[in-house]
Amino acid sequence: MIACYARGDGLGHLTRIRAALHTLGRDAEPVTILTGSEFAADPRVVGDWTVQPVETPATLTAPDELIVDAFPAGLKGELTAAMIPSGTRVTHLARRLRWNAYRPLVPADPPHFDRTFVLEPLEADHLAYLQKVSGEITPLTLVDPPAKGAEISGWLIVHSGPDEEILELVAYARETAALEGLSPAFTLIAPHRPDDLPADVAHLDVYPAWPLAEHAGRIVTAAGFNAVRQFAAWRDRHRIVPFPRTLDDQFARAAALRSTWSTGRRPARS
């Protein structure tokens, strides 16, 4: 049995774990997800996983493998080596963090990883830390499970929240269209329709959203890890707006993405 430790409240952890299990050929195995995410109640997201709410790692059982997503010692540094059952293989999925903000949270006895998969470029100090606590470090390009999407033309705005950020993305899309002299149809892909969403913006609750991009004139998203990765194949139509996060560095990710655009390197389809 695989246990996945993802103590976060967003959708990103669950989406990343789904892609990682698929990429590694493990998505047919029994999975227990330990998470506090509200999206763990959505069967489109978790499938047939066993969902175990987690407030403290004391709820860990004895899986064959423990996959620790994003935060090497848990969201608040609560995950320690002593809390991981003996004999469990431990894998870490490493994405970019604001390392100066996260490093003080790391406990004195942090988990040791049998292997760490680096999913995007990391800060030098973050990578150096992982090299100390990992038996093996290797890059991994995630591939999502196959999914079909409806043919939606016009512009897509994709975000799982919060509402104020959704509305900021909508405003950005509308202003961009006006500056380009365009009058496209706008469709918001989000878990719910914000109260103040303009009446001329359609809303759909679709998961996953990336298959809808093929027929879209533009795709507007935040600069979260999954959004940047999943829409990489449509970089000429993708517009990103980074938002501040306590631990995720969306601004650095956006800057890195724009540098690949300026050099003409086309990201591979994930």
N, C-alpha and C positions, 0 to 999 in steps of 0.2 A: 504494500500500500504506500502511496505517495501522500505526504502531508505538505501543504503549501502554507507558509506563514506570511500573511499579507495584512498586517495590522494598520490598515488605512481605511478612510471612509469614502474614497472615490471609486470610480469605475476603472481607472487606469491599471491598478494592480491586477484586477481580475482579467482584463483584456490581455495584459502582458503575459500572465501565467498561461492562459489558454493558448496563446501563440507559441510560448516556449515549449509546452507539452507537445503541441503539434509538430514543431520543428524538430524536437528530439525523438519523435516517434513514440511518445508515451501517452498520447491522449486517449487510448483505449483502456488504460489501467485504472483501477479504483483510486479515487482522489478524495482526500479530505481537505477542505480549504478552511483555514483558521483566519477569520477576518471580522472586522467591524463594519464592513461596507454595507450601506443600504441596498446596493445593487445585487447583493448575494441572495436576495429574495426573488430575483428575476430568472426564470428557467432558461431564457434565451442566453443569458450570460454564463450561468454555472452548469447548465445541462444536468447531468446526473451525478455531479459531485455531491459529496456529503458536506454540508455547511455547518461549521461549528463556530459560534460566536466566541470571540476571544477578548478578554480583558487583561488577562495575565497569562504568561506562558506556562503556568502550572497546569493548564488544560492539555498540554502536549501528551500524546500517548507514545507508542513505540513504532513509528513507521519504518519501512525499509529505507526510505529516503525523505529528507526534509529539504524543501526548496524555500529559501528565504529571499523574498522579493525586495529589491530596491534598497532597503535600509539594512546594513550588515548586522546591526544589533537590535533590530526592531525599530518601530516608529520613534520611541522615546528612550532608546538604549536599554529597554527592559529585558532583552533576550541575551542570556549569558550562556557560556559553555556548559555550566553545571545543569542547566535546564534541559539540555538536549539528551535524550536517552542514549545510553551506551550502545555502540554498534550501528548507530544510524548514520548513513551516508548523508553528508550535508552539501548542498549546492546553493550557490548564491547567484542571483540575477542582478548584475550591477548596471544601473543607469546613472546618469550624471546627477550629483547632489551639490548643493551649496555646502561644500565640505567644511568650511570654517564654522558654519552654523551647526553642522551635525557632529563634528569631531568631539566637542565637549560632552556629548551624550553617551559616547562609547564607554561601556563599563570596564572595570579592571580585568575581568575575565571574559572577553568577548568570544563569540563562537569562532571555531576554526572550520574552514571550508575545505572539503576534499577537492572541490573545483569551483571556480568562479567563472561565469560567462560574462564578458564585457559586451554590453549591448550598444554602446555609443561611446564616443570619446569622453574620458573622465579628466578631472583636474589632476595634476601631477601628484599632489599630496594624497589624494583619494586613492589613486592607483598604487602609490607606494605603500599605503596602509594595507590594501588588499593583497599585495604581494607578500606581506609579512604573515598574513593569517590564512593564506590559501595554499593548498598543495599544488594546484595547477590553475593557471589563468589562460583563458583562450577567448578570442572574439567569437560572437555568435550573431548571425543575421536572422532575425525572427521572420517566420512565414506564418501568416494567419490560416486557420482552417478554411477550406473552400466555403463560399457563401454566394448566394444570388441576390441581386438587387433589382428594384424596379427601375424603369427608364424615366428618370426625372430630368427635365431640361431646366434651363434657367440657372440661378445661382443657389448654391447650398451654403447654409451656415450650420456648422456642426459643433455642438458643445453640450456637455452633460451638466453644466451649471457651475457656480450659482447663477441666479437670475440676473443679477446686475452685470455679470460678465457676458451672459447671453445677449442682453440688450445692447451692450457695448459693441459686440461683434455685429449685431444686426445694424446698428447705426453706422459702423465702419463700412459694411457692405453697401448700404444705401448711398452713403456719401461717395464711395469709390465709383459706383455705377454712375452717379450724377456727374462726377468729374470726367468720366469717360464718355459722357453723352449717351449712355445706354439706359434702357428701361426694361430690365429683365424681370421675370417672375422670381420671387424669393421664396425659398422653402427652408424652414428651420427644422433640423433634426436634433431633437432633444427629448429627454424622458418626460417632460411635461411642457405645456404652453405657459410661459410667463404671463401674468395678469396684464402687463403693460405692452405686450407685443403688438406692434402695429397691425391693423386689420388686414392690410394687403400682404402680410407675410403668412404663408401657409405653414402648418406645423404637422410633422409626422414623428411618431415615436418608433424609430427603426433601429435595430441592433443586429449585426454590425452595420455601420454607416458607410464604410469605405466602398462597397460594391456600387453605391449610387453615383460615385464620382465620374464614371465613364462618360455619361451623357451631360454632365454639368458644365455650364459655361465658366463658372468660377467656383472654388471651394474656399470658404472662409472659416478658419479655426483659430483656437489658441495655439500656443507653442508647446503643448504637452508632448511627452515622449511618443505616445501612440498615434496622435494626430499627425505629427511630422513623419513618422515612419509609414503609416498606412497610406498617406496621400502622396508619397514620394514619386510615384510613377506619373503624377499629373502636376509636376512642379510648375509648369508654365501657366497653370490655372489656379494654383494654390496660393492663397494670401493668408499670412499668419499675423496674429496679434499676441505678443507675449504678455502674461499677467504675473504679478509678483506672487511668489510662494515662499513659505517659510524654509523649505528644504529643497524644492525642485528649482533649478535655475533655467527658467524658460527664456530669459533674455540671452544667456550664453548659447542656448540651443538654437535660438532664432538667428543669432549672429553667425554661428557655424553653418547653418543651412544657407544663409544668404551668401556666405563665402564660396560654397560649392556652386551656387547659381552663377556667381561672377566669373568663376573659372571654367564654366561650361561643362562640369562633370555631371552626368545624369545619374541619379541614384537608381539602384536596382529596385524592381517591384518586389514588395514584401508580401 
